[in-house]
Amino acid sequence: MKRLFVVNGLFGFLNCMATSGVAEHDDLTVLVLFSSDPDANADLERRMRSLAPVSKCVFLTDPALYIGQFSDQEFMDDLVSNPGEVRMFFTHNTWLHNRIFAAYPKARVILYEEGLASYYPGLFAKYDEPERVAGVYCHNYFDLYVSPDADEYPEKFGVLNRERFRKLLTQVAREPQGQILNSETVVVVEQYLFKKGRAQSLDDAADEYAEAIRSIVDKGYEVAYKRHPRESSRLFELIGERLEAHHRDQVREFPESGGLLEEIILHQPPAAVVAISSTSLLSVPHYFGVPSFTIRSRAPYDVAKAVGVERRGLTSNQVALAARVPNIDDLPNVLHRSTAMGIFRARFTKQPRLCDDAGLRALGEVDFGPEYVELVRQISDPGVRAVSFDLFDTLVKRPAVNASDVFALLDRRLRDLMPKFVRFSDVRSTVFKRLDAQMKQHGGRPAEYALSQVYDYIGGVLGLDSDQQASLMAEEVKLEAELVQLRRSGFALTQVAEAYDKPWAVTTDTYFDEDQLNAVALSKLPASAHHVTTSLQNQKTKAAGDLFAVTATVFDLPKNAILHVGDRKDHDVDNAERAGLKGAWLPSATDAAQFHPRLAATWKDVREERASALLRGMIQSEVFDNPYRNFADDSTCGGSPELLGYAAVAPALIGWASWILQTAARHDNDALLFLSRDGYLPLEICRRLAEDARAGETQAGGAQVGDAHVAGVPDMSYVMSSRRAMFDLFSQERGHVGYTEFVHGLSPRTSVRTLLTTRFGATAAEEFGPTIAAAGPGSADAKIGKSVDSVKNALSQFSGSIVQERAGKDQAAKDYFRQAVGDATHPAIVDVGYSGSAQRGISLALGKNIAGFYFTTMEHNTEHAAINDLEVAEFTTDPVFFRSGGMLEYLITPPGLESCTGFDPESENPVFEETDRPDPIRDAVHLGVRQCIEDFFRIFDGHTAQLVMRPRLSSHMLAAFMSDPSRADAQSLAGGKHEDTVGGDADDVFDYWKEGRGVLQAKRPAPSGADNERRHEELRNLEQQLQDARAEIAQLKSQTVATDAKALAARVGHGLEWRARRVRKNLTTRR
């Protein structure tokens, strides 16, 4: 077999060879990247040839050069022509891989480990054509350090052949010249983190290594220092300058052999290996039983902040290593060195597999900005000895824009306890203001109310007895327990604390007592806090700043050794710091969305029902679970097709489905026919809404929802149909044929052959096509273009013949649709809408009118309805949806559904054709759609029937995306394919989306010097406003003023923090 191996050194070549065998007569080309030393390259080539039948070996050393070469097919063919297999390292350089894989489209792909970078989360999803990857093979050290991606793609990930690796290493290893290592030697491995992103200076790196070496020597060991093999620097010399003579005398430089550390250790095992973040921390203990220890360093996090492409991976890996590999402080004295491997093994094996680690999975689930890395770094700081966390909106979250919105879900259930037209949610959300006013008249309010006091007051106002009060309170606690979810980005930070052996606690302002708090929130945390400090229990609050002293007392630590993390800048950061603690900010998901420029503008001045706020809150709490996730400022959906599906398409589908059931109930429809393929998801959602409504009714012990959702739910079925299938019904009269463009629009972009084949069949195309084409474009396969009217006239001349040829071929369609309707007396179809031809066609089949429920429709459909007494109902009237109907169809139709082209005259069954081509863009959109639908029914289980809102609210985000996309939004759908051969005969989604096409075609203006100066001026102004706002907040807090005024001032400062952050980010990006 002809194979291409892409490697960047001997370790990679050994891993590559260990994935699977190589036959003696294989034609093997090896491409070596990143290696620039000619002598080292010659030695590497000799060693590779000693292990495998290498036919050709090519070294490319300049990335600036080979980036272009990999896009040059002639160059790639010259490198190796049509290989059957490509093996390449599994790392974050996916652009590199994708170019090489594209050059050899028929080659199967094998990926192999290339050190710690192969354990970054989210790597596999970034490869083009993942189906071509036959396997990803890593060492999976101790069967515990397993790629996080292995959990999501178990069929792709495997373990490379360890015995083969060991055998190859033994074959290639050179006998060391003299004694280099012994049982009292600790190897210190240099890394070149100081070269990445300019995040660390050589001096800072030298300080860290010198401190580590002092510690090692003081424990009685000698040190063998191994320079990095590729990156030369003066680091070793700078370290020596920092060491005292008695330390320096115990340090010697590892001899430069051009080989692997593992080669020497194979023959001369040391006492231990020490590094900051090196593969040897794992490979050496695994293969040689030599323990490893880490050097405490902030460099990996500083690099992660500076290098975006590796940010998520470096952060995740460093936390994983901290949890599994002991720190250098744990290295025993040389006299007790025999215990070192036990220390290593005990720490390493107490952790779950990397791919099963819930904390790491939460940490690395999305790409994020440097601010989140800084939070991780702050927790890891040696000066921090314990971490306190706020609870609500930090470790757990509610699916709501405002926390009080959730009370609306109890309005119907509790309406009989309320006065007529007084809502429980109004009573509950305003109770604290009224309770405060009452308490002021009786000596002042407590620091924190208990929930029981809240219901005592409500009961007194409403005249409820104690049992009724207790019942109301129990309903609230039950609802909160159902809705409150784990906030993953917050929970991940608790696991960072655990990775660094730091106790963590919860410090929260809450009116819940211990049992209630456990039921509502604490039970949602996968790990237990060291202790929980609450405002109710202590009658001290974070809001006042005096609760933090209680936390410090329980920790029994100095206040400045405790870091408090929370979502509120005022209560959690400012007040913690005033109390003597350190403070760190993890903004709430709601705040992240509210201060996002595009999203804030999208929802500005939009009045929405609480149901809409709950659905929007659920989406925001998921999308911005990590508030620092990468999400372009000008984007509606973050430039991600998956987020588009989650945040815009799915809520529109949920709102449409809810509207369908309400409309059917109002119109007394007894059957709903959901037409393929647009109706697939609306049908599923409608069925689940109806089922959930029944469950909610049962739980409530009576009707909790109206007739629109439970009683009299119509029969619902999925019915095969398409524009093409409708032409069996619209080919029985000459007028329908001669004026076919009025049955369904006719685009000049289509050809005569396509026109005739899709509307009247292949026979008509063969018989009449040449003559009709002669009257128009000349060729049956040419675009009709400006000859469209001539083609229509020519077609009308043959309308009688076409009707004669198609006579009776509508019977199968008639029988199919009549059977689908059955005994229903008032049926309705459900379709995305647009022209409404399906409604008219099925009405022809039935011999009576059928109603039509549409997502959107065009003016001529409503005119048809008025003329022909058809019943038409439209979900949304936003013009962008019927202006871009093809785009709407593309977004709401799941991939993989069968396309109906007509009905078999013998069996009367639908006839299908394979038209649904692979489309990774639509796959990604519907991955998001599916996740949102599942989250909706999981989170609002038993309550979905109450989430009723006006249509424009549920479709608001989708309308904003389609009508005014940013460049990132439009680019996210580039490459998407949509089939509409009947109407437009075009397959690019941008043929159906004018706004998206226009954005991509527009030239991007280069920022001018004036623009940059303006941004700098804006930054200066914002920072001055921020300083002024903080001063105002401090002044307000020092005075006895209304709580509302304090909250307003805090919010102003809060918003300015976000605006200043975004201006800084934009400036950094521009530079």
N, C-alpha and C positions, 0 to 999 in steps of 0.2 A: 504493500500500500504506500502511496505517496503521502507523507505527513509533513506538517509544519509545526515546529516547536518554537514558541515565543517565550524567551526567558530573560532574566536580568542578572543572572549570576549562577554560581554553582549550586546554592541551596535550592533555587528555583528549578534548575535542571534535574536535580535528584528527585524533587517532588513530582516534576513532570513525568519522569521515568517510572515513578512509583504508582502512578494512577492506573496504568495498565501496561501490558507488555509491548515490546517492539520486536518484530521478526527480523531475522538476519538479512533478508533480502529486501527489506523496506527501503524506500527512497526517502531519506530523512534530511530535511533542511532545518537548520537551527538559526533563528534570528535572535540576536542578543541586543538588548536595549540598555541605555543609561551608562554603560561601562566605557570609559574614555582612556584608560591607561593601556597603551599598546603592548607593553610587556605582560601585564596582567591578562590582557585579552588572549595573547598567544598561549599563555599557560592554561587559561580556561578552555581554550579550544582543544589543546592536547588532552586535557583531562576528560572532556566530554567525549572525544573520539575513543578514549580508552573504555568507555562504558557503553557506547552505542554505535551502530553503523552510520555515522554522520556523512552524508554525501556532500553537503554544502553548509558552510557556516558564514553568516553575514553579521557584521557589527555595525549598528547605527548609534551614533553617540550624541547627535545634536537634535533635540526635540523640535526646534524651530524648522529644521530641514525635513525630518521624516514625517511630520504632521501632514505636509503637502504630498510627500511621496506615497503615503498610504491611500491617498485619494486618486492616485495616478494608476489606472488599471494596467497600463503598459509596464510600469515599474513592478507592480505586484505580480504580474504574469512572468516577468523575468526572474523575480525572486523564487517563485514556485508556481507552476501552472496546474490549475485544477487539482489541488490536493484533496484527498478523501477525508482527511482529518486535520483539524487545527487544535493544538493544545496551548493554552495560554494561562497566565497567572490570573487569579480571581481577586481583583482589587477595585478601588474607586475610580480608576482611570477608564471608565466605561466608554468614553468617546474614542479612545484608542482601540479598544476591543471592537466596537461597532464598525469602525472603518475597515479593520482587518477582516472581520466576518463578512462584511458587505462585498469585499473583493473576491471572496470564495463562497458563493451562495449555496453550493452543493456539498460543502464539507460539513461533516458533523463536528461539533465543538465539545471539547473537554476543558474544564477549568480546574485549576489546582491551586493549593494554598501558596500564598507568598507572604508568610509572616502574619503579624497581627492585623494588617490591613484586610485580610480575608475574613475577619470576624466582625467587620463593621455591619451594623444593621441596615437593611433596606437596599443592599447592593444588587441582589439578583433582579429586582424589578426594574433596574435602570438599564438592563441590557436589551437591545433590540432583538427581536425574534427569539425569545427564550425557549420556544419549542424546539429549536435546533440544538440546544444544549443537552448533550447525552448524560452529563453528570458533572457535579462539583465535588472535588475530593480534597478533604482537609485532614490534618493529623488528629483532630478531636482529642486533644491531650487529656489523658486519664479518663476518656469517655465522658468528660464533663464540660470541657471547653469546646462547645459545639456551636457553629454559626447560628446566630439568631434567625437567619432566613430558613434554616432547616425545619423550623416548626411550621412555616407557611408552605414550604415546597419540599415535603419529605421525600417525594419520589425523585427529586433531582440531586439530593445531597447524600454523600457516602463518605466512607473512611478510605483514605489511600492505603495501599498495601504497606503496613509498617515494617513487616519483615523484609520486603523488597527494599524499602528505604534504608533500613539498617545494613542490609547486605551491600547495597550500592555505596553507602558511606564507608563501610569497611574496605571495599575495593579501592576507592579513590583516595582514602586517607593516607597521608604521608607520616612516616615515623618521625616524631619531633627530634630535632638535633639537640641532644642534651636534655637535662631536667629543667622543664619550664614551670610545671605545676606540681604541687604535692598536697598532702592532706591538711596542711596548715596554710594553704594559699587561698585567698578569695579573689576571684576574677571580677574586676570592675569593667563593665562594658560601656564604651562611649557611644553616645548617639548624637545625631546632628539636628536636634530640635532647634538649636540656635540658628540654623540656616533656613528654617521654614517660616515664612511670613514675617521675618524680622521681628519676631515676638520676644526673643530673649537675646540678651547680649552675651558675648563670650565671657565677659567678666562675671555676670550673674551665674552662668553655667559653671564657671570655675569655682565660684563660691560654694555651689551645691555639691559638686564632686569632692571638693576639699573637705567639707564638713563630713561627708560620708566616709572618706578615707580615714580621717582622724578617728572616727568611731570604730572602724574595722581594726585599725592598728592598736587602738587602746584596749581591744578585746584579745590581743595577743596574736593576731594574724599578720601575715605579710600580704601584700597586694600585687597582683599582676594586672596592669592596666592595658586594655585592648582598645586601640584606636578604631574609629570607624573605617572600614576598608575602602570606601569610595570618597569620603568627604575629608580632605586634609585641612587641618587648622592648627593653631597654636594653643589649643585648649590644654593639652597635657603640660606644656611648659608653664602656662598660667596657673595651673593647679599646683605645680611644684613650687612656684613663687609664694603661694599662700600657706604652704606647709612648714612647720618647724622641722629642724634637722632630724630629730628622732623619729618623726613621722615619715619624712622624705626618705630616710635610709631604708625603710621597710617597703618601699614602692619601686617596682621595676616595670619597664615597658614591655609589653607582650611583643615577641619578635615578629617582624613583618614577614609573613610567609605567603601572603596572598590567598590563604585558605580559610576554612571555616573554624570557628571556635570549637565546634563539635568534633573536628578532626583531632585536635590536641586532647580534648577531654576523653575521647575514645581510648587513648593510651595512658593519659595521666589525669585522673579525676581530681579536681580541687576540693576544698572544703565547701565552697559555695560559689554561686554566681550572683552578682549584684548589678542592677541596672535600673534605669528610670522607667522605661517602657520598651522592652525588647522581646522579640520572639524567644530568645534564649531563656527568659524567665520561665517559659513553659517547656521548650524542647529539651533543655538539659535535665530538669527533674524527671521528665517523662521517659527519656531514652537511656539515661545514665544513672538515675537515682541520686543525682547531686542536687541539693536544695538551692532554692533561689530566694532572694530578698529584694525588696524595692527600695530605691532612694526617694526620700520625700522631696517632691518638686512641684512647683506650680507651672513649669514649662509646658507640659502637655495641654493644660487648659488655656494658657496664653496663646499657644499655637492654634488651638481649636477656635479661639475667638478670632484669630487673624486669617485663618485659611478656611473659607466657607465650604469648599468641596469635601474637606475632611472633618468638619466641625462635629457632626453627629457621631461619626465613627470614632474619632479620637476621644471624645467625651465619654461615650459608652464604654470603650475599651479600658480607659483609665479607671473608671469606677469598677468595672469588672475585675481588673487586676488588684485594685485596692482591697476588694472583698475577699480575694482568693489567695493572693501571694502575701506572705508576711512582710512587714516593714523591717528595715535594717535594725531598728531598735530591738527586734525579737531575735536577732542573730545571737546565739549563745556564745559565751566565752570559749576560747580555743580549747580549754580543758574539757569542756562539755560539748565539743563539736559533734559528737556522735548522736546528740539529740536533735540536731538541726533538721534532718530530713523528717523526723516525726513532727516537728513544729510546722514545717511546710505542709506535710500531708494532712495534718489535723485541720488546718485552716482551709486548705483547698477543698477537701472532701466534704466539709460541712455545708457547702453551698450547693444549690441546685444546678442542674445543667444550664449552661448559658442560655440555650434556646427556651428553657422553661422558667427563667428568672422573670417573675412578674414586674419587679422594679426596673430591671434593665429594659424590658419590653416597653414599659411606659416611658422610660427616659428616651429611648431611641425610636419612637414610632413616627416622628415627623422631623423634617429639617427645621432647624431653629436658628435664631440670631445669637450674637455674642452675649446678649444680656442673660440668657438662660445658662450659658456656660459659666458666666460670672457667679450666678447663684450657686452652681455646683462647686465652683472654686472657693467661694466664701465658706461653704459648709466644710470643705476639706481643709481649710486653713488650720494649721496646728494651734493657732491662738484661740480657736473656737473649740471648746471642750464639751458643749452640749447645745442642742438645737430645740427651740420651741416653735410650734406651728399654730397659727390660727386654724380654726376648723372649717366653718362655713365659707364657701367660695375659695378656700385654699386647699383643703384636703378632700372636701366633698362639695358638690354643686347641685343646684336645683335647675330644672329645665324651664327657666323663666327669665324674661327680661328684668322684671322686678320680683323680688321674693314673694310679695303679697299677691301676685297674679295667681298663684296656685290655689288660693282660697276659692276662686271662681268654680273650681271643680266640685265644690260642695254645695253650690247654690241650689241646684235642683234637688239634690238629696235632702237638704235641710229646709226646703222652702216652707214646709208645713209648720215649722217652728217659728217662722218669721212672719211679721205683719205682711199683708198683701202688698206686693210690689216693693218690698224692702229686701235687699239681697244680703245673704250672710256675708259675702265677700266684702261688701261695703262696710258692714258693721265691724268685721274683724280687722280690716286694714286701717281703720281710723281709731281703733280703741285706745291706743297709747296716748294720743293727744287728749282725748276726753278723760282718760284715767289720770293723766298728769294734772289736768285742770282740777279734778276732784281732790287729788292728793295735796295739792297746794293749799286747799282750803282746810286741810286737816293736818298741818304740820310738815308737809313736804313728802316727796316721793322717795322710795328706797333706791339704792344704787341699781338694783335689778329687780324687776317684777318676776314673780313666778307665773307660769301659765295658768295655774289655778286661780290666781288673783285676777287675771284677765277675764276668765269665765265667770268669776263671782260678779265682776262688774257687768258683763254682758247679761248675765242672768237677772241681775237686779233691774237693769233697764227694760228688759223684755218680759219680766215677770215669770221667769222660768224657775222650777223647783231644782233642788240639788241634784236629783237624778238626771234631769234634762241637761243641766250644766255639765255634769260628768260625761254624759253621752256626747255632747258637742265637743268637749275637749278630747275625748277618745277618738272621735272622727278626725280631728285635726292631726293628732299624733299618727294615726294610721295612714292618713294621706301623705304626710311628710315622709313617713317610713317607706312608702311605696315609691315616692318620686325622687328622693335624694339619692344621688349617684356618687361613686368614687370619682374624684378629680385626679386623673392619672398623672398629670405633670406635677401636682403637689405631692401625691403619694411617692412618685419617683424620688423626690428630694428626701423623703424620710429614709428611703433605702440607700441614698448616698450617705446619709448620716450613719446608718448601720455599717455600710462598707468601710467607713473610717472609724468604726468602733466608738461612735459617739451616741450617748443616750438622747432620745428625742421625746418631747412631751407635747401635749395639746394645751394651749392657753386660749380660752374663748369666752366671748360675751354671749350669754344665752339665757333664755327664760325657761329652758327645759331642765327638769330635775334629772337625777342620775339615770333612772330607768328610762325616761323618755329620751334622753340624749343618746343612750346606748341603742335604743330601738331605731331612732331616726338617723343617726350619723355614725357613731363609733363602730357599730356592727358592720359598716360598709368598708372599713379599713382592713386590708388583708394582713396587717401586722399591728401589734399592740403598742401603744405609747407607754413610755416609762411611767408617766403619770398624767392626769387630766386636771387642769385648774380652771374652774368656771366662775363667772361673775355671780351667778345665783348662789353658789355655795359659799363664796367669800364676801359677797356684797362689796366687791371692788371690781372695777372694769378696766378694760383696755382703753375704752373711750376716755376715761378720766386719767389713765396712765398708772393707777396704783395697783393693778392686778399683776404687773410684771414682777414686783417685789416678792409676791407670793411664789411665783414660779422659780425665782432665784433661790428662795429659801428651801423649797422642796428639792431642787437640784443640789443644794449645799455647795454652790460654786460662786466665785466672784461674779458680779453682774457682767463685767466686760468680757467674761469667758463664754457668755451665752449669746447665741444668735437667734433672733426671732424673725420668722418668715410669715408674711401675711399679705392679703390682697388689698388692704387699705393703706394708702400712703400716710394718712394722718394717724389713725389708731395703731397700725401695726409697725410702721417704720419710725415716724417722728416721735410718737409717745414712747416706744421702746427705747429709742436712743436717749430721750430725756430722762428715762428711768435708769440709764446706765448700761443697758444692753446694747448689742449691735442689732441693726435692723436691716432687713432685706425684703424687696418688693416682688411679689408674684401677682400681678394684676388679675382681677377676675376676668373670666371669659366675656362677661357683659361689657366691662370697661374696655377690653381690647377691641371689641366690635364697635362700641360707641365712639371710640376715639380713632377708628380707622377712617381716613378721609372719605373714601368712596362710599363705604357702607353708611357712614353717618349722613352723607348727602342723600343717599338713596332713601333713607327712612325719615329724613327731616320733614317735620310738619305732617307726617302721615298719622292720622288717627286710626287706631286699631282696637278691635275687640280684644278682650283678655285671652280668648282662644288663639287669636293670631299671635299675641305676645308669647303665649306658651309654646306654640310651634316654633316661632322664631327663636325663643330662648333655648329650646332644645337644640336647635341647629347651631346657634352661636356657642352653646356650652360644649358642643362636640368639636366644631371647627376650631375654636380658640381655646380648647382645653389647655393647650400651651399658648399663652398669649404672645409669646415671642416667635411663633412659627413663621416661616418665610411666607409672606403674603403681600404681594405688590400693593403699594399704596393706591394706585389708580385702578385696581382690579375689583370686579364684583365677586369673582370666584377664585381668586388667587392664581389665575393662570393654570388651573388644573382641571382637566375634564372630570376627574373623580369628584372634586369639590363642587363643580358645576352640577353634577348629578345630585349630590347630597343637599346642597344649599339652595338650589333654584328649581331643578326639574322635579325632584320628589315632592316638595311642598305644593307645587302646582298640581301634581297628580292627586295628592291627598285631598286638596281642596276641591278639585273637580269631582272626585268620587263622592265626597260628602254632599256636594251640590246635586249630583245625579240622584242620590237616594231621596233627598229633600224634594226635588222637582218631581220625581216619580210619584211620591206620596201626595203632593199637591194636585197632580194631574190624574190621580187614580189609575196609573199604568199598572197592568197586571203581568207584564213581561218586558224584560230588557234584553235586547240582543246586542252584545258587544262585538262589533265588527273587527275581524282580523285586519291588520295586526295592531292597529292603534288602540284597540279596546282590551288588549291582553292585561296590562297592569291595572287599568281602571276596574276591570272585573274582579281581579284578585283583591284590590283594596276595598271595593264595595262589599264583597263577601265577608271580608275580615271585619269591616265596620259593623255590618249587621250582626255577625257572631259576637263581637265584643259588646255591642249594645244589649244583646240578650243576656250575656254574662253579667253586665253591669246591673241590669234590671234584677237578676236573681240575687246578686250580692246585696242590693239595696232593699230587698224584701218587698219590692213593688216597682211600679213603673218609674224609672228615673229619667227616661228620655221620651220624646214625643213620638206620635204615630209615624212621623217621617222616617224614623230609624228602626223601629221595632215592629209594631203591628202593621200587617199588610205589606211587608217587604215583597216586591214582585219576584217572580221567577227570573233568574239571571243565567244567561248562557253565552258561550263563546261561539260566534258564527263566522264561518269562512266567507270572505268577500274580498273584493279588490276592484279598482277601477276597471281593470282589464276584464275581470269576470262579469262586470255589469254589461259589457257590450253584447253578450248573448241576448240580453233583454232589449238592448237598444239597436238591434239590427233587423227588426221585424217590420219596420215601416220606412218608406223611402225618405220621409222628412227627417227621421232620426239619422239616417246615413248621409243624406245630402247636407244636413246641417250638423254634422258630428261635433263641430267645435262648440255647439251649444249644449251638447250632452256632457262633454268634458273638454276643457280648454286645449287648444292645439298650438304648440310652440313652433316658431320658425326654425328652431334648432333641430327638430326631428327630421327624419328622412321619410320619403314615400314608403319605402319598404317597412320601416318601423311603424308608421301610421297604420298601414293596412294590416300588418301581421298582428299587432296588439289589439286592434279594434274589430277586425273582421276575419282574421285567420290567415294561415299561410296560403291557402288556395286562392283567396282573393288577391293576396300580394303577388303571386305568380301570374295570375290571369290578367289582372288589371294594372299591375304596377308599372310595367314599361310604358303603356299609353299615358297613364296619369303623369308619370315622371317626364315624359316627352313634352307635356304641356307646361311643366314647371321647371325644375332644376336641371333636367336632362338625364340624370342618372337616378335610379331608384335608391341608391345608397348615399346620394349627396344631400346636404342639408337643404330644406325647402327654401329657407331664407325669404327674400322679398317676393318670391313667386307663390306665396302661400295662398292668395286668392285664386290664382290660376289653378292651383292644385285642388282647391275646394270645388271650383266649377267643373273640373275634369272628373272629380269624384262623384259629383251629383249626376253626371251623365250615366254613370254605371250603378247608381243607387238601386234601380229596379233589379238589375242582375244580381247585385249583392244580396238584396232582400230575398230573391228567389233562391240563391245558393244557401242562405242562412235559415231559410224557413224551417220552423219546428225545432231548431237547435236551442231554443230558449226553454224547452219543456223541463230539462233536468234542473235548470236554475229555479224555475217556478216551483217544482216539486220540493227542492231542497229548502227553499225559504218558507214554503207553506208548512213543511214539517217542523222547521225551527220555531215558527210562531205557535203551532199547535192550536189549542182551544182558546188562546188568549183573545180577549175582546178589545183590549186597548194597549197594544204593544208599542214599543218605541225602540229605535236603534240608538246605539251610542257610538259615536265616531268622532275623530278629531275635527271633522267638519269641512272647512274650506268651501267647496262648491255644492255639496249636498247631493251629488249624483247617486250615491248609494241609496239614500232615502227614496229618491224618485224611482230608481230601478226596482227596489224591493216592493214599492207600492204597485208598480206594474205587475210584478210577479204574483202578488197577493190578490190583485184585482180590487184593492181598497187601500186607502191611505194609511200609512204608518207614521207615527211621530218620530221626530229626530232630536236627540240631545247632543249638542256639540260643544267641544272646547271653545271653538270660535267658528264663525262662518262669514261668508261674503254677502254683500248686499243683494246680489241676484238670487241667492238662495232664499232670503227672506221675501223677496218679491215673488219667487215661485210659490212660496208658501201662501202668500196672500191671494195669488191668482187661482191656485188649485186647492185651496182649503186644507193645506198641510199644516201640521202642528210642528213648529220649530222653536227650540229653546237653546239659548246660547250662554255658556258659562262666563266668558269674558269678552268684552268688546274692544280691548286694547288693539289698536290697528296694527301693531308690529306682528301680531300672531297670524292674521290672514295675509299680511304683506309678505311674510316669510313662512308660508304654510309648509313648504317642503322641509325647511329647517326645523320647524316644530315637530313634524312627523319623525324626523331623524332622531330628535332628542328624546321623545317619549316612547319610541318603539324599541323594545329589547332586542338584542341580537339573537340570531339562531332560530327565529320563528319561521315556519313554513309560509310560503307565498302562494296564495290561491290564484290560478290563472283561468279558471272556468270549472265546468261540471261535466262529468262523464255521462254521456247519454244512456249508457247501459245500466251502470250501477247508481247513477245520480249522486255519486260521491264527488267531493271536490277534487280537482286536479291541481297538483303542485309542481313547481319548478324550483331548481336550485339557483336562487338569485342572491341569497344572503352571503355575500363575500366576507372573508375575515376582515375585521376592522377594529384594530386595537384601541382607536379613539372612542368608538361607541361602546366597546367593552368597558373601558375605564369610566365613561359617563354612567353606565348602568351598574357598575360596581358601587358607585356612590349612591345611585337611586335605591338600589336594593338595601344598602346599609341604613339609609335614612328611614325607609319604610319599616325595616325590622326594629330600629330604635324607637320609632313612633309607637308601634304596637306593644313593644316591651315596656317602655317607660310609662305610657298612658293606658296601660292595660285596665280595662273596665271603665275608662273615662272618655274614650275617643268620641263617643256619641255627643258629648258636650262641646267638643272643639269645633263649633260652627262659626264660620266667619264669612264676610263678604268675599266674593270671588276675586276681586282685584287685589286683596291682601295676600292670599295664598299664591297668586301668580305674579306678585309684585317684583320679586327678585328675578324671575325668569324674563319678565318684560324689560327690566332694567338691563339685564345682560344682553338681550337680543337687540334692543333699540339703541344702546349706547355702549358698545364694548370698548374696552381698552385694547391696546395692541397685545398685551399679555393674554387677555381673554380670547381674542380672536385667534391668536397663535396656538392656543391650547387645542383648537379643533382642526388645525391644519392637517390635511391628509385624510380627513373623514370622508366617507363615501356614502351617498344616498341614491337609491334607485327610483327613478320615475320615468320609465320609458314611454308610458302612455301620454303623459303631459309634457315633459320637458326634454326627455332623452338626454339628461345630463347627470353625471354622478358625483361631482364635487359639491360638498355641502355649501361652498361659497357661491355656487351658481344660484342658490336659493336664499342667500343671506347677504343682501346688499350692504348692510352696515358693516359686517365683518370683513367683506371684501374691500370696502373702502378704507378701512383702518389699515389693513395690511399693505394696500397699494400706496398709501400716503407716505411721503418721505419723512423720515424722523429728523427734525431740526437739531443741529448740533448746538449744545449750550454755548452761549457767548460769554465773553468776560463780564459783560453787564449782568447776565443772568446769574453768574456765580457770585458777583458782588451783591446782587439783590438778595440772594439766598443767605450770604454772610450777614447782611444787614438784618434780614428777617430773624436769623438766629440770635443776633445780638439783642434785638428788640424783645424776642420771646424770653430770652434769659433774664432780661431786666424785668419783664412782666412777672416772670416766675419768682424772681427775688422779691418783688413788691408783694406778690400774692402770699408768699410764705410769711413775710413780715406782717401782713394783714391778718393772716390766719393766727399767728402767734399772739397778736394783739387781741383778737377776738376771744381766743381761748383764755386769755388772762383776765377777761372781763366776765361779768355775769350778764350774758345776753341770751336771746332766744336760741333754742337748739336749732331751729330752722336756719338762722343766720349763720351759725357755725358750720352747719352742713353745706350751705351754699358756698361759703368761703373755701371750705375744704375741696369742694367739687371744682371750683374755678382753678385752684392750684393743681388739682389732679389732672384736669384737662391740659393745662399748660405743660405739665411734665411730659405728657404724651406728644404734644405738638412739637416741643423742643427736641424730643428724642427722634422724631421722624425727620425733622430738618437736618439734624446731625447725620442721620443715616443717609439721607439723600446727598448731602455734601460729600460724605465719605465715598459713596458710590460714584459720584461725578468725578472725584479726583482719580 
